[in-house]
Amino acid sequence: MEVDETDPQAVARLRATAHPVRLRILSLLTAEAMSAAEVARALDLTHANASYHLRQLQDVGELVVESEEKIRGGVAKRYRYDATREVADRSSQVDDRIAYARANAMEVERRLHEATRGSGSSSDLEAWVPVETWHRALDLLHEASHLLHAAARPAGTPDTVHVSVTHNAFTMTGGLEGEAARWVPREEDER
């Protein structure tokens, strides 16, 4: 797989998100905008720790400031994660992607301790597939990710189910690479 190891923004974004606490913050802020104090309470962090992680994520463009409000002579920013917005290609060095995968694995392990009996799906595959099949699978994963992020509600909202979804799909060496295997997400109206 061809990787652009020279894009400093892509590398910084991946490194910033390759942390279990920051992954939890991104999940939390998908459903609603929150201040550092609210994030700290929800994740049982110190205010300083929550603020630090929020700044790291905002600095690389992962969070947007949805609003600001005056509190006790200061200004409290309310941050939100918009997973549906377009972002630059997330390609980077293998070591950075491994760090991100490890952070994801730690977060999935934490979530599994809260898993309940019921419906779910799990899959693992290393295979050789036609490019058209690969692109269709990526389209479906992309669509599912956008669907779930758009429907996310604040924790504890009545008539909702608490879910965990993590996917990691990539091409490997030995097959078609570069433009021959490159995937571009389909537009919403093409689905």
C-alpha positions, 0 to 999 in steps of 0.5 A: 500500500502506498503511504504518504509519509510526508503529510504532517497534518495526517501524521499529527492527526493520527498521533493525536487520536492514538490514545485511549482517552482521546478515543473515548472523548471522540466517541462521547462528543459524537452525540453532543457538544460538551465542555472540558468540565463535562467531559471530565465528569463523564469520563472521570478525569481531572479538569486539567487532563480533559482540557489537555486532551481536548486541546490536542484533538482540537489542534489537529482538527478532530474537534470543532468548537460548537459554542462558547459561554461565559462562566465565572469570568472565563469562557467555556468552549463546548467541543463536538466531534463531527465524524461525517465531515471530510478530512484529509487522507489519514495515511501515515507511517506504519508505526503511527498506524500501529500506535492507533491500532493499539489504542483502539484495541485498548478501547475495545477491551475496555468496552468489552467489559461492558458488553451485554448478551444480545445482538452483535457482529464480529469479523476478521479476514485477511484475503485476496478479493477483486478490487470491485468487491473491496471498494463495495465493502469500503462503501458499506463500512463508510455508510455504516459509520456515517449512519451510526455517527449521525444517529448518536445521542447523549448517554442515557437517552431513553429508547437508545441502545449503548453500542460499540463499533470499531472497524479497520480495513486496509490493503496489504502488500502483494496485490494491486497498489496505488491508483489501481486499488485506490478507493474514493467514498461514493457520494451520498446520492450514489448510495 
